[in-house]
Each structure stands twice: as C-alpha cells, then as structure tokens.
Amino acid sequence: MTDPSPGAPVSRNARRERLVGLLVLGVALVLLVSSPTWFAGDRAVVGIGQLVLGVILAGVGGFLVRRSGRG
C-alpha cells in the first residue's frame, strides 16, 4: 500500500473513524477521571470495573484514531 501525500483529501470513512475514535477517547477519559469517586465511597468493585472499561475504551479509541491517520 502507498502512503497518501500530506495534501491529499481524507476519505469520509477515515474522517468518521477519527471522529468516533475521539469520541471513544473522550468517554474513556471521563471514566478514568471519575473513577476515584467510587473508591472514596467504599465501592471499590465499581471503581475497578470503571478503570478496566476506561482502559479498554482508550485502547479502542487510540486504535481508531491511529488507523484513520494511515488513510
């Protein structure tokens, strides 16, 4: 496969993947930042679940953003 030139227009699918990836990264960020509140409220199981889900979503979002950059 050839790399697209820097000035080439981005396809609609790549743009959509990038937007979905950024949305998923935003959701992951909210989950990761808000998880300490569960630990403070003695609900560690929920906090751990929220951390795990946040890390998984961050990985998926990062993958989508990177894949959309390759064109």
Backbone torsions as a table, in degrees:
resi	resn	phi	psi	omega
1	MET	NA	147.0	179.2
2	THR	-99.9	147.2	176.5
3	ASP	-79.6	136.6	177.5
4	PRO	-70.4	150.8	178.5
5	SER	-69.6	155.8	-177.0
6	PRO	-60.5	-27.6	-178.7
7	GLY	-91.8	0.6	-177.3
8	ALA	-71.4	142.9	178.7
9	PRO	-68.1	147.0	-178.3
10	VAL	-86.8	136.5	-179.9
11	SER	-67.5	160.7	-179.8
12	ARG	-63.4	-37.7	-179.3
13	ASN	-66.5	-40.3	178.6
14	ALA	-65.4	-39.9	178.9
15	ARG	-64.6	-42.8	179.6
16	ARG	-64.9	-42.1	177.4
17	GLU	-60.6	-41.2	179.7
18	ARG	-63.5	-44.6	-179.6
19	LEU	-65.4	-42.3	178.1
20	VAL	-65.7	-40.9	177.7
21	GLY	-60.8	-42.1	178.5
22	LEU	-67.3	-36.7	176.4
23	LEU	-62.9	-45.7	179.9
24	VAL	-64.8	-38.4	176.2
25	LEU	-63.6	-37.5	177.4
26	GLY	-64.9	-42.4	177.5
27	VAL	-63.6	-41.9	178.7
28	ALA	-62.3	-40.7	179.2
29	LEU	-62.2	-44.1	178.8
30	VAL	-62.2	-42.6	178.9
31	LEU	-63.0	-43.6	-177.6
32	LEU	-69.0	-38.2	-178.1
33	VAL	-73.5	-34.5	-176.6
34	SER	-87.6	-8.4	-176.8
35	SER	-63.7	-30.5	179.0
36	PRO	-60.6	-23.1	179.4
37	THR	-65.0	-31.8	178.4
38	TRP	-70.3	-37.3	178.6
39	PHE	-68.2	-35.7	179.4
40	ALA	-69.1	-27.6	-180.0
41	GLY	-93.4	20.4	179.2
42	ASP	57.5	36.1	175.4
43	ARG	-122.8	62.8	-173.3
44	ALA	-63.1	-33.2	-178.5
45	VAL	-63.8	-42.8	178.4
46	VAL	-66.2	-40.5	178.6
47	GLY	-62.5	-42.1	178.7
48	ILE	-65.8	-43.5	177.4
49	GLY	-61.0	-40.1	179.0
50	GLN	-67.0	-38.9	176.8
51	LEU	-64.2	-44.0	179.7
52	VAL	-62.4	-46.8	179.3
53	LEU	-63.4	-38.9	178.2
54	GLY	-63.1	-40.9	179.1
55	VAL	-67.5	-40.8	178.7
56	ILE	-64.0	-45.8	179.2
57	LEU	-65.0	-35.7	176.8
58	ALA	-63.5	-39.7	177.4
59	GLY	-64.8	-43.7	179.4
60	VAL	-65.6	-44.2	179.3
61	GLY	-64.1	-42.4	177.5
62	GLY	-63.0	-39.5	177.8
63	PHE	-62.4	-45.1	-179.4
64	LEU	-64.7	-41.5	-179.9
65	VAL	-65.7	-43.8	178.6
66	ARG	-64.2	-41.6	-179.0
67	ARG	-65.8	-35.4	-180.0
68	SER	-70.8	-25.3	179.2
69	GLY	-74.8	-22.5	-179.6
70	ARG	-78.4	-18.3	174.3
71	GLY	88.2	NA	NA
